[in-house]
Amino acid sequence: MKLKLTLSALSLAILAGCATTKSNTPEDISNAYNSINAQQLGEHIKTLASDEFEGRAPSSKGEELTLAYLTKHFKALGYEPGNGNSFLQEVPLVSIEADPNMTLKIGERNYPYKKGMVMGTSRISPQQSLKDSELVFVGYGVNAPEYGWNDYEGLDVKGKTVVMLVNDPGYATKDPAVFNGNTMTYYGRWTYKYEEASRQGAAGAIIIHETAPASYPWEVVENSWSGEQFGFQKENNNMDRVAVEGWISVDVAKELFADAGLNFEEAKKKAAEGAYNVDMGDLTASVDVKSTIKKSVSYNFIATLPGATKSDEHIIYSAHWDHLGMDPNRKGDKIYNGAHDNATGTGGIIEVAEAFAKLPQRPDRSISFLAVTAEEQGLLGSKFYAETPVIPANQTVANINLDALNLLGKVKDISVVGLGKSSLDGVLKEVADEQNRAISNESNPSAGIYYRSDHFAFANMGIPAMYAGGGHEPFDDATAKYRKRMSLVLRGCYHQPCDRYRKEWDLSGAVQDLQLFFKAGYLISQEEAWPTWSKTSEFQRK
């Protein structure tokens, strides 16, 4: 059924207020809105996730093909290069690929690579080692003064290897008075844990994986942490990081705690009750990490449709174009095609860009599209953009991020990650009302999704950032049945070679969201006031 758009009073007031320039009519906006369609989106996903693109790893043939594809389509739509005369922003990267022929020795136990452990290094060095490094359990590995929590208090970990739990104490307690309760904070992210261990002077840092608090199974750790790992080229070669960092499975952790005379479940319980650390007896860790180092350059892609009256003010749509590439050592299918994650979002920004290009009159503010690299390596492309922005933060009105679009069919609600953080929720609600959809919270706040995609870099710049999509309530019974079946496939294929394009996908839900994102961006482009953070948000404009 084709959605019939009706503009709200606010929308009409915005359009009527543009007295000095011609305005798009409600019919113009409706035509652009309805130009977003499943057939075109499907073709974009199919191409970007094809074997020819080799999993779209940074600094690969897949990157070249992806950037060429984006450039071709945005040029055809009449967009201008977003970085001076170029559609590209250079992102200097270094890849560090650990030799899988390693063994982690702890006490009398030896753990081969991918047999309950994955180790590596962020140091740009051909070899880093731990030699008889004492193990210390540091609870959640958190030092958070604002929460009155310091797992490192009174502890000197120089030369030692810290072992810590994934997520943060709020997840374990579900108490809203502890951190953010079941909603993960940045302190729960693996990136933070390694950073803090490095600040504390540790030699090594090991995170204990558990599926529920991590929100992904052990296989994701194996696939995401093996092979090439990308980082920035820094003058200090990342020598301020711990020498060795990695993961162990929960089964390995239970063995080690028992060897140390500790009970894992009891230690985990104490770690959730308050700041906690304990020596792990006489256990020491030894491992040699030999790495192949390659310096390279990857690229962010940026294109702009200049605004009619406020061209120096931008709404930026973002999506990451990269995925995990190929694993030549893997048996069977060696390509991580990344169809859902994130060929859907990359194809989605092309669809939204086309909708804006179809408007007879350009929006008042500029509309820019940013496709970033190396998201899978720790949000590197968006982090680099935030450190060296092409469009200054004081000219960026808002960010709308697209990552892993809804492939489960139409829904009666729209799920917002980080609901309540900014006034963007109000804009989203206005458009959702027009689609007869309700606003709902994210389904798994304990996963810390707000800190796991590229909008986070914009939020850290103080720019209100929207990350939403999908929902919980199926449109009808047929959709509910399809949703139940396909959700199992999508969950099982996260960061796996089976994340491939499937012709049986129901893209109507993705189209529904893309239309919403287009309309929301258009309204923001016409409003006089800029979006703002809520008083309870941890982000503010700088």
FENMO-V920127 format. One record per run of one state. SS is the DSSP state (@ for helix, = for strand, . for the rest). FROM is the first residue (numbers start at 1). TO is the last residue. If there is no record, write none. Layout:
# FENMO-V920127
ss = {SS,SS}
from = {FROM,FROM}
to = {TO,TO}
This chain:
# FENMO-V920127
ss = {.,@,.,@,.,@,.,@,.,@,.,=,.,=,.,=,.,=,.,=,.,=,.,=,.,=,.,=,@,.,=,.,=,.,=,.,@,.,@,.,@,.,=,.,=,.,@,.,@,.,=,.,=,@,.,@,.,=,.,=,.,=,.,=,.,@,.,=,.,@,.,@,.,@,=,.,=,.,=,.,=,.,=,.,@,.,=,.,@,.,@,.,@,.,=,.,=,.,@,.,=,.,@,.,=,.}
from = {1,9,17,26,35,38,49,51,54,61,77,80,82,83,84,86,87,88,99,103,107,109,113,117,121,127,138,143,145,148,149,151,158,159,161,166,169,174,186,189,190,200,202,203,204,210,211,215,218,226,228,233,244,250,260,264,274,278,306,310,321,325,327,335,337,339,358,365,373,375,378,380,388,393,396,402,408,409,411,412,413,418,422,423,424,435,438,442,445,448,449,452,455,461,465,469,474,475,477,493,506,507,508,527,533,534}
to = {8,16,25,34,37,48,50,53,60,76,79,81,82,83,85,86,87,98,102,106,108,112,116,120,126,137,142,144,147,148,150,157,158,160,165,168,173,185,188,189,199,201,202,203,209,210,214,217,225,227,232,243,249,259,263,273,277,305,309,320,324,326,334,336,338,357,364,372,374,377,379,387,392,395,401,407,408,410,411,412,417,421,422,423,434,437,441,444,447,448,451,454,460,464,468,473,474,476,492,505,506,507,526,532,533,542}
